[in-house]
Amino acid sequence: MHTDKEKSKLLARVRRIKGQVEALERALESESESEKIMHLIAAARGSISG
């Protein structure tokens, strides 16, 4: 079982990753420049790996 502090940190991280993936989805839907999309992918991957 996670402690409350660990749970809070994990939830914050999951929410941050969720926000990054949603930003990526919006960029893809609006057909943004590939440079921006690649930047968003790198940010999301960094958060997931970190």
PDB file of N, CA, C and O in Angstrom:
ATOM      1  N   MET A   1       0.832  -1.176   0.000  1.00  0.00           N
ATOM      2  CA  MET A   1       0.000   0.000   0.000  1.00  0.00           C
ATOM      3  C   MET A   1       0.881   1.245   0.000  1.00  0.00           C
ATOM      4  O   MET A   1       1.902   1.301   0.685  1.00  0.00           O
ATOM      5  N   HIS A   2       0.471   2.233  -0.774  1.00  0.00           N
ATOM      6  CA  HIS A   2       1.215   3.482  -0.836  1.00  0.00           C
ATOM      7  C   HIS A   2       0.838   4.385   0.332  1.00  0.00           C
ATOM      8  O   HIS A   2      -0.304   4.392   0.791  1.00  0.00           O
ATOM      9  N   THR A   3       1.807   5.133   0.793  1.00  0.00           N
ATOM     10  CA  THR A   3       1.488   6.137   1.811  1.00  0.00           C
ATOM     11  C   THR A   3       0.758   7.292   1.136  1.00  0.00           C
ATOM     12  O   THR A   3       0.762   7.403  -0.090  1.00  0.00           O
ATOM     13  N   ASP A   4       0.139   8.143   1.927  1.00  0.00           N
ATOM     14  CA  ASP A   4      -0.587   9.278   1.364  1.00  0.00           C
ATOM     15  C   ASP A   4       0.322  10.195   0.566  1.00  0.00           C
ATOM     16  O   ASP A   4      -0.076  10.709  -0.479  1.00  0.00           O
ATOM     17  N   LYS A   5       1.550  10.406   1.055  1.00  0.00           N
ATOM     18  CA  LYS A   5       2.487  11.277   0.352  1.00  0.00           C
ATOM     19  C   LYS A   5       2.876  10.678  -0.998  1.00  0.00           C
ATOM     20  O   LYS A   5       2.905  11.384  -2.006  1.00  0.00           O
ATOM     21  N   GLU A   6       3.175   9.378  -1.021  1.00  0.00           N
ATOM     22  CA  GLU A   6       3.530   8.721  -2.280  1.00  0.00           C
ATOM     23  C   GLU A   6       2.354   8.733  -3.242  1.00  0.00           C
ATOM     24  O   GLU A   6       2.523   8.946  -4.442  1.00  0.00           O
ATOM     25  N   LYS A   7       1.165   8.502  -2.707  1.00  0.00           N
ATOM     26  CA  LYS A   7      -0.031   8.500  -3.542  1.00  0.00           C
ATOM     27  C   LYS A   7      -0.232   9.871  -4.178  1.00  0.00           C
ATOM     28  O   LYS A   7      -0.550   9.963  -5.363  1.00  0.00           O
ATOM     29  N   SER A   8      -0.053  10.921  -3.412  1.00  0.00           N
ATOM     30  CA  SER A   8      -0.212  12.281  -3.933  1.00  0.00           C
ATOM     31  C   SER A   8       0.796  12.566  -5.040  1.00  0.00           C
ATOM     32  O   SER A   8       0.456  13.161  -6.062  1.00  0.00           O
ATOM     33  N   LYS A   9       2.044  12.136  -4.829  1.00  0.00           N
ATOM     34  CA  LYS A   9       3.080  12.346  -5.839  1.00  0.00           C
ATOM     35  C   LYS A   9       2.762  11.569  -7.116  1.00  0.00           C
ATOM     36  O   LYS A   9       2.930  12.084  -8.222  1.00  0.00           O
ATOM     37  N   LEU A  10       2.299  10.323  -6.954  1.00  0.00           N
ATOM     38  CA  LEU A  10       1.955   9.516  -8.118  1.00  0.00           C
ATOM     39  C   LEU A  10       0.780  10.110  -8.891  1.00  0.00           C
ATOM     40  O   LEU A  10       0.798  10.157 -10.121  1.00  0.00           O
ATOM     41  N   LEU A  11      -0.236  10.561  -8.169  1.00  0.00           N
ATOM     42  CA  LEU A  11      -1.385  11.176  -8.835  1.00  0.00           C
ATOM     43  C   LEU A  11      -0.988  12.443  -9.570  1.00  0.00           C
ATOM     44  O   LEU A  11      -1.474  12.691 -10.674  1.00  0.00           O
ATOM     45  N   ALA A  12      -0.123  13.243  -8.985  1.00  0.00           N
ATOM     46  CA  ALA A  12       0.346  14.462  -9.649  1.00  0.00           C
ATOM     47  C   ALA A  12       1.099  14.115 -10.928  1.00  0.00           C
ATOM     48  O   ALA A  12       0.937  14.778 -11.953  1.00  0.00           O
ATOM     49  N   ARG A  13       1.908  13.090 -10.862  1.00  0.00           N
ATOM     50  CA  ARG A  13       2.669  12.680 -12.047  1.00  0.00           C
ATOM     51  C   ARG A  13       1.747  12.172 -13.147  1.00  0.00           C
ATOM     52  O   ARG A  13       1.921  12.513 -14.317  1.00  0.00           O
ATOM     53  N   VAL A  14       0.771  11.360 -12.770  1.00  0.00           N
ATOM     54  CA  VAL A  14      -0.178  10.830 -13.754  1.00  0.00           C
ATOM     55  C   VAL A  14      -0.967  11.969 -14.398  1.00  0.00           C
ATOM     56  O   VAL A  14      -1.206  11.955 -15.606  1.00  0.00           O
ATOM     57  N   ARG A  15      -1.367  12.944 -13.603  1.00  0.00           N
ATOM     58  CA  ARG A  15      -2.113  14.084 -14.148  1.00  0.00           C
ATOM     59  C   ARG A  15      -1.254  14.916 -15.087  1.00  0.00           C
ATOM     60  O   ARG A  15      -1.745  15.423 -16.096  1.00  0.00           O
ATOM     61  N   ARG A  16       0.026  15.058 -14.759  1.00  0.00           N
ATOM     62  CA  ARG A  16       0.945  15.800 -15.629  1.00  0.00           C
ATOM     63  C   ARG A  16       1.105  15.066 -16.968  1.00  0.00           C
ATOM     64  O   ARG A  16       1.072  15.690 -18.029  1.00  0.00           O
ATOM     65  N   ILE A  17       1.276  13.759 -16.913  1.00  0.00           N
ATOM     66  CA  ILE A  17       1.408  12.962 -18.141  1.00  0.00           C
ATOM     67  C   ILE A  17       0.124  13.039 -18.953  1.00  0.00           C
ATOM     68  O   ILE A  17       0.161  13.171 -20.176  1.00  0.00           O
ATOM     69  N   LYS A  18      -1.008  12.957 -18.269  1.00  0.00           N
ATOM     70  CA  LYS A  18      -2.306  13.055 -18.950  1.00  0.00           C
ATOM     71  C   LYS A  18      -2.422  14.378 -19.698  1.00  0.00           C
ATOM     72  O   LYS A  18      -2.871  14.412 -20.843  1.00  0.00           O
ATOM     73  N   GLY A  19      -2.018  15.457 -19.054  1.00  0.00           N
ATOM     74  CA  GLY A  19      -2.072  16.769 -19.692  1.00  0.00           C
ATOM     75  C   GLY A  19      -1.191  16.841 -20.924  1.00  0.00           C
ATOM     76  O   GLY A  19      -1.567  17.432 -21.936  1.00  0.00           O
ATOM     77  N   GLN A  20      -0.012  16.234 -20.831  1.00  0.00           N
ATOM     78  CA  GLN A  20       0.898  16.245 -21.976  1.00  0.00           C
ATOM     79  C   GLN A  20       0.334  15.430 -23.135  1.00  0.00           C
ATOM     80  O   GLN A  20       0.449  15.834 -24.292  1.00  0.00           O
ATOM     81  N   VAL A  21      -0.268  14.301 -22.835  1.00  0.00           N
ATOM     82  CA  VAL A  21      -0.841  13.459 -23.890  1.00  0.00           C
ATOM     83  C   VAL A  21      -2.051  14.157 -24.513  1.00  0.00           C
ATOM     84  O   VAL A  21      -2.256  14.073 -25.724  1.00  0.00           O
ATOM     85  N   GLU A  22      -2.849  14.842 -23.700  1.00  0.00           N
ATOM     86  CA  GLU A  22      -3.977  15.588 -24.245  1.00  0.00           C
ATOM     87  C   GLU A  22      -3.509  16.730 -25.142  1.00  0.00           C
ATOM     88  O   GLU A  22      -4.130  17.005 -26.169  1.00  0.00           O
ATOM     89  N   ALA A  23      -2.420  17.395 -24.762  1.00  0.00           N
ATOM     90  CA  ALA A  23      -1.860  18.456 -25.609  1.00  0.00           C
ATOM     91  C   ALA A  23      -1.374  17.874 -26.933  1.00  0.00           C
ATOM     92  O   ALA A  23      -1.539  18.488 -27.987  1.00  0.00           O
ATOM     93  N   LEU A  24      -0.784  16.704 -26.875  1.00  0.00           N
ATOM     94  CA  LEU A  24      -0.339  16.029 -28.093  1.00  0.00           C
ATOM     95  C   LEU A  24      -1.535  15.687 -28.983  1.00  0.00           C
ATOM     96  O   LEU A  24      -1.482  15.869 -30.200  1.00  0.00           O
ATOM     97  N   GLU A  25      -2.599  15.196 -28.377  1.00  0.00           N
ATOM     98  CA  GLU A  25      -3.807  14.871 -29.134  1.00  0.00           C
ATOM     99  C   GLU A  25      -4.362  16.117 -29.828  1.00  0.00           C
ATOM    100  O   GLU A  25      -4.723  16.066 -31.004  1.00  0.00           O
ATOM    101  N   ARG A  26      -4.430  17.231 -29.104  1.00  0.00           N
ATOM    102  CA  ARG A  26      -4.936  18.469 -29.706  1.00  0.00           C
ATOM    103  C   ARG A  26      -4.048  18.924 -30.866  1.00  0.00           C
ATOM    104  O   ARG A  26      -4.548  19.383 -31.893  1.00  0.00           O
ATOM    105  N   ALA A  27      -2.746  18.795 -30.700  1.00  0.00           N
ATOM    106  CA  ALA A  27      -1.812  19.202 -31.757  1.00  0.00           C
ATOM    107  C   ALA A  27      -1.993  18.341 -33.001  1.00  0.00           C
ATOM    108  O   ALA A  27      -1.944  18.840 -34.126  1.00  0.00           O
ATOM    109  N   LEU A  28      -2.201  17.052 -32.790  1.00  0.00           N
ATOM    110  CA  LEU A  28      -2.412  16.163 -33.933  1.00  0.00           C
ATOM    111  C   LEU A  28      -3.735  16.468 -34.636  1.00  0.00           C
ATOM    112  O   LEU A  28      -3.811  16.474 -35.865  1.00  0.00           O
ATOM    113  N   GLU A  29      -4.776  16.722 -33.838  1.00  0.00           N
ATOM    114  CA  GLU A  29      -6.074  17.026 -34.424  1.00  0.00           C
ATOM    115  C   GLU A  29      -6.059  18.323 -35.216  1.00  0.00           C
ATOM    116  O   GLU A  29      -6.745  18.437 -36.233  1.00  0.00           O
ATOM    117  N   SER A  30      -5.290  19.294 -34.764  1.00  0.00           N
ATOM    118  CA  SER A  30      -5.243  20.583 -35.459  1.00  0.00           C
ATOM    119  C   SER A  30      -4.155  20.611 -36.529  1.00  0.00           C
ATOM    120  O   SER A  30      -3.902  21.648 -37.142  1.00  0.00           O
ATOM    121  N   GLU A  31      -3.522  19.471 -36.745  1.00  0.00           N
ATOM    122  CA  GLU A  31      -2.475  19.339 -37.765  1.00  0.00           C
ATOM    123  C   GLU A  31      -1.374  20.383 -37.571  1.00  0.00           C
ATOM    124  O   GLU A  31      -0.990  21.084 -38.508  1.00  0.00           O
ATOM    125  N   SER A  32      -0.882  20.471 -36.346  1.00  0.00           N
ATOM    126  CA  SER A  32       0.214  21.382 -36.029  1.00  0.00           C
ATOM    127  C   SER A  32       1.484  20.971 -36.760  1.00  0.00           C
ATOM    128  O   SER A  32       1.566  19.894 -37.350  1.00  0.00           O
ATOM    129  N   GLU A  33       2.470  21.858 -36.703  1.00  0.00           N
ATOM    130  CA  GLU A  33       3.749  21.573 -37.345  1.00  0.00           C
ATOM    131  C   GLU A  33       4.390  20.344 -36.702  1.00  0.00           C
ATOM    132  O   GLU A  33       4.227  20.096 -35.507  1.00  0.00           O
ATOM    133  N   SER A  34       5.113  19.590 -37.504  1.00  0.00           N
ATOM    134  CA  SER A  34       5.723  18.358 -37.000  1.00  0.00           C
ATOM    135  C   SER A  34       6.738  18.635 -35.893  1.00  0.00           C
ATOM    136  O   SER A  34       6.920  17.804 -35.003  1.00  0.00           O
ATOM    137  N   GLU A  35       7.401  19.793 -35.937  1.00  0.00           N
ATOM    138  CA  GLU A  35       8.368  20.142 -34.895  1.00  0.00           C
ATOM    139  C   GLU A  35       7.680  20.242 -33.529  1.00  0.00           C
ATOM    140  O   GLU A  35       8.199  19.756 -32.525  1.00  0.00           O
ATOM    141  N   LYS A  36       6.521  20.872 -33.510  1.00  0.00           N
ATOM    142  CA  LYS A  36       5.770  21.003 -32.261  1.00  0.00           C
ATOM    143  C   LYS A  36       5.314  19.633 -31.764  1.00  0.00           C
ATOM    144  O   LYS A  36       5.393  19.342 -30.571  1.00  0.00           O
ATOM    145  N   ILE A  37       4.842  18.803 -32.671  1.00  0.00           N
ATOM    146  CA  ILE A  37       4.378  17.462 -32.304  1.00  0.00           C
ATOM    147  C   ILE A  37       5.531  16.635 -31.751  1.00  0.00           C
ATOM    148  O   ILE A  37       5.368  15.932 -30.755  1.00  0.00           O
ATOM    149  N   MET A  38       6.686  16.713 -32.384  1.00  0.00           N
ATOM    150  CA  MET A  38       7.849  15.965 -31.900  1.00  0.00           C
ATOM    151  C   MET A  38       8.276  16.450 -30.516  1.00  0.00           C
ATOM    152  O   MET A  38       8.689  15.650 -29.676  1.00  0.00           O
ATOM    153  N   HIS A  39       8.178  17.744 -30.279  1.00  0.00           N
ATOM    154  CA  HIS A  39       8.511  18.307 -28.970  1.00  0.00           C
ATOM    155  C   HIS A  39       7.552  17.776 -27.904  1.00  0.00           C
ATOM    156  O   HIS A  39       7.980  17.419 -26.806  1.00  0.00           O
ATOM    157  N   LEU A  40       6.269  17.723 -28.223  1.00  0.00           N
ATOM    158  CA  LEU A  40       5.276  17.205 -27.279  1.00  0.00           C
ATOM    159  C   LEU A  40       5.484  15.720 -27.005  1.00  0.00           C
ATOM    160  O   LEU A  40       5.312  15.261 -25.875  1.00  0.00           O
ATOM    161  N   ILE A  41       5.853  14.975 -28.037  1.00  0.00           N
ATOM    162  CA  ILE A  41       6.135  13.541 -27.851  1.00  0.00           C
ATOM    163  C   ILE A  41       7.338  13.356 -26.929  1.00  0.00           C
ATOM    164  O   ILE A  41       7.317  12.521 -26.025  1.00  0.00           O
ATOM    165  N   ALA A  42       8.382  14.142 -27.167  1.00  0.00           N
ATOM    166  CA  ALA A  42       9.576  14.027 -26.321  1.00  0.00           C
ATOM    167  C   ALA A  42       9.265  14.376 -24.874  1.00  0.00           C
ATOM    168  O   ALA A  42       9.771  13.724 -23.961  1.00  0.00           O
ATOM    169  N   ALA A  43       8.452  15.382 -24.653  1.00  0.00           N
ATOM    170  CA  ALA A  43       8.092  15.771 -23.285  1.00  0.00           C
ATOM    171  C   ALA A  43       7.313  14.661 -22.597  1.00  0.00           C
ATOM    172  O   ALA A  43       7.578  14.335 -21.440  1.00  0.00           O
ATOM    173  N   ALA A  44       6.356  14.085 -23.304  1.00  0.00           N
ATOM    174  CA  ALA A  44       5.552  13.000 -22.721  1.00  0.00           C
ATOM    175  C   ALA A  44       6.423  11.774 -22.424  1.00  0.00           C
ATOM    176  O   ALA A  44       6.293  11.150 -21.371  1.00  0.00           O
ATOM    177  N   ARG A  45       7.293  11.446 -23.346  1.00  0.00           N
ATOM    178  CA  ARG A  45       8.188  10.298 -23.117  1.00  0.00           C
ATOM    179  C   ARG A  45       9.092  10.529 -21.917  1.00  0.00           C
ATOM    180  O   ARG A  45       9.335   9.615 -21.128  1.00  0.00           O
ATOM    181  N   GLY A  46       9.588  11.753 -21.783  1.00  0.00           N
ATOM    182  CA  GLY A  46      10.440  12.080 -20.636  1.00  0.00           C
ATOM    183  C   GLY A  46       9.696  11.932 -19.315  1.00  0.00           C
ATOM    184  O   GLY A  46      10.243  11.427 -18.335  1.00  0.00           O
ATOM    185  N   SER A  47       8.455  12.374 -19.303  1.00  0.00           N
ATOM    186  CA  SER A  47       7.648  12.255 -18.081  1.00  0.00           C
ATOM    187  C   SER A  47       7.353  10.808 -17.740  1.00  0.00           C
ATOM    188  O   SER A  47       7.382  10.417 -16.572  1.00  0.00           O
ATOM    189  N   ILE A  48       7.073  10.023 -18.748  1.00  0.00           N
ATOM    190  CA  ILE A  48       6.764   8.610 -18.517  1.00  0.00           C
ATOM    191  C   ILE A  48       8.000   7.863 -18.043  1.00  0.00           C
ATOM    192  O   ILE A  48       7.920   7.026 -17.144  1.00  0.00           O
ATOM    193  N   SER A  49       9.128   8.163 -18.641  1.00  0.00           N
ATOM    194  CA  SER A  49      10.375   7.473 -18.300  1.00  0.00           C
ATOM    195  C   SER A  49      10.970   7.930 -16.969  1.00  0.00           C
ATOM    196  O   SER A  49      11.679   7.177 -16.301  1.00  0.00           O
ATOM    197  N   GLY A  50      10.673   9.167 -16.599  1.00  0.00           N
ATOM    198  CA  GLY A  50      11.292   9.779 -15.429  1.00  0.00           C
ATOM    199  C   GLY A  50      10.885   9.251 -14.100  1.00  0.00           C
ATOM    200  O   GLY A  50      11.370   9.725 -13.073  1.00  0.00           O
TER     201      GLY A  50
END
